Amino acid sequence: MNTMGSVDEILPLADGSLAVVRAVRPDDGPRLQAFIRGLSARSRYLRFFAAIAALSAAQLERFLHVDSRLGMALVALSGAQEDARIIAEARCMVDDEARGAEFAIAVADEFQRKGLGTQLVRKLLAFAAAKGVRRLFGEVLVDNHAMIALVRRLGFRIRINISDPRTLVAAILPSD
């Protein structure tokens, strides 16, 4: 399900460029893998909390096939339609009782600090609110200063993750 409707959405970025945002599709596999491989080692580590070079076959399958009743996965693209490349991915998954939803996001290094991540997190917040989710949350590495600043600007509350001291938990009530 494309919760954004059947039409792709064009988002303006702070530098005047545009990104097209849409739901991830099963045929996005090669583009999504190229996106992950194209992230800097640091950006991949900040997103996956591990030094990975690419998604495993199982991870790629999970990234491409999201049950729309339980989650949303978005990609942002740049370039002409036939040559468009993924420049960001954002997703959230609702728990079994629809009380909470965990989110994650990654933005290509050259598109960071242009407002794309903020716009994508706002879309995840809208999705969570529409699903009746009571708490949207994500784990953030303590040295991911850009993500911590982004979620603070959006009103997330941040606390230390007692189960993993490398991370903080950023949480918000989607209706806030």
C-alpha positions in Angstrom: 0.0 0.0 0.0 1.3 3.4 -0.9 0.0 5.5 2.0 1.0 8.6 0.0 -1.6 7.8 -2.7 -0.9 6.4 -6.1 1.2 9.4 -7.3 4.8 10.0 -6.4 5.4 13.1 -4.3 8.0 15.7 -5.2 9.9 17.2 -2.2 12.0 20.4 -2.5 15.4 20.2 -0.8 17.2 23.1 0.9 19.6 23.5 -2.0 16.8 23.9 -4.5 17.1 20.4 -5.9 14.1 18.0 -5.9 13.6 14.4 -4.7 10.8 12.1 -5.6 9.4 10.1 -2.7 7.4 6.9 -3.1 6.7 3.6 -1.5 9.4 1.0 -2.0 8.6 -1.5 -4.7 9.7 -5.1 -5.1 11.7 -4.2 -8.2 13.8 -1.6 -6.3 16.3 -4.3 -5.2 19.2 -3.3 -7.4 18.7 0.4 -6.7 18.4 -0.2 -3.0 21.5 -2.3 -2.9 23.4 0.3 -4.9 22.1 3.0 -2.4 23.4 1.0 0.6 26.8 0.3 -1.1 27.1 4.0 -2.0 26.8 5.2 1.6 30.0 6.0 3.3 31.2 3.4 5.8 30.3 5.7 8.6 26.7 6.3 7.2 26.2 2.5 6.9 27.5 2.0 10.4 25.2 4.8 11.8 22.2 3.1 10.0 22.9 -0.5 10.7 25.1 -0.3 13.9 27.5 -2.6 12.1 30.2 -2.4 9.5 28.3 -3.8 6.5 29.1 -3.4 2.8 25.7 -4.4 1.5 22.4 -5.9 2.5 22.2 -9.7 2.8 19.7 -11.5 0.6 17.4 -11.9 3.6 17.7 -8.2 4.6 17.1 -7.1 1.0 13.9 -9.2 0.9 12.6 -7.7 4.2 13.4 -4.1 2.9 11.5 -4.7 -0.3 8.4 -6.5 1.0 6.6 -4.6 3.7 3.1 -5.5 4.9 1.3 -2.2 4.6 -0.9 -3.0 7.5 2.2 -3.1 9.8 4.6 -0.7 8.2 5.7 1.7 5.6 8.9 1.9 3.6 9.7 4.9 1.5 12.5 5.7 -0.9 13.6 9.1 -2.2 14.9 9.2 -5.7 17.0 11.7 -7.7 17.5 11.9 -11.4 15.5 11.3 -14.5 12.9 8.5 -14.1 14.8 5.8 -16.1 18.1 6.6 -14.4 16.7 7.7 -11.0 18.8 6.5 -8.1 17.7 6.0 -4.5 19.1 8.8 -2.3 17.3 7.9 1.0 15.2 5.2 2.6 12.9 5.5 5.6 10.7 3.0 7.2 8.7 2.2 10.3 7.2 -1.1 11.5 4.2 -1.3 13.9 4.3 -3.8 16.7 1.6 -6.5 17.0 -0.6 -4.5 19.3 -0.2 -1.2 17.3 1.0 0.5 20.4 4.5 1.3 19.1 6.4 1.6 15.8 10.1 1.6 15.3 11.6 3.8 12.6 14.9 3.9 10.8 16.2 6.2 8.1 19.3 6.7 5.9 20.1 9.5 3.6 22.9 9.4 1.0 25.9 11.4 2.2 25.7 14.0 -0.5 22.0 14.7 0.3 22.4 15.0 4.0 21.7 18.4 5.7 19.2 19.4 3.0 16.0 18.7 4.9 15.2 15.3 3.2 15.6 13.3 6.5 13.3 15.7 8.3 10.6 15.4 5.6 10.8 11.7 5.6 10.5 11.4 9.4 7.5 13.6 9.2 5.9 11.2 6.7 6.6 8.3 9.1 5.0 10.3 11.9 1.9 10.9 9.8 1.7 7.2 9.0 2.1 6.2 12.6 -0.6 8.7 13.7 -3.0 7.3 11.0 -2.4 3.8 12.3 -3.2 4.9 15.9 0.3 4.2 17.0 0.9 5.6 20.5 4.7 5.8 20.3 7.1 6.1 17.4 10.7 5.4 18.4 14.1 4.6 17.0 17.5 3.7 18.3 20.3 6.2 17.6 24.0 5.7 18.2 25.2 8.2 20.8 27.7 9.7 18.3 25.1 10.2 15.5 24.9 13.9 16.3 23.0 14.8 13.1 20.2 12.3 13.8 20.0 13.4 17.4 19.6 17.0 16.3 17.0 16.0 13.7 14.8 14.1 16.2 15.2 16.9 18.8 14.0 19.5 16.3 10.9 17.3 15.6 10.1 17.0 19.3 11.3 13.5 20.1 12.3 12.8 23.7 15.7 11.2 24.0 16.8 8.8 26.7 19.7 6.4 27.3 19.0 2.9 26.1 19.6 0.7 29.2 19.9 -2.4 27.1 22.6 -1.0 24.8 24.8 1.8 26.1 26.0 2.6 22.6 22.5 3.9 21.7 19.9 6.4 22.7 16.2 5.9 22.2 14.3 8.7 20.5 10.5 8.5 21.0 7.5 10.7 20.3 3.7 10.4 20.4 2.7 10.6 16.7 -0.2 13.0 17.5 2.2 15.5 19.2 
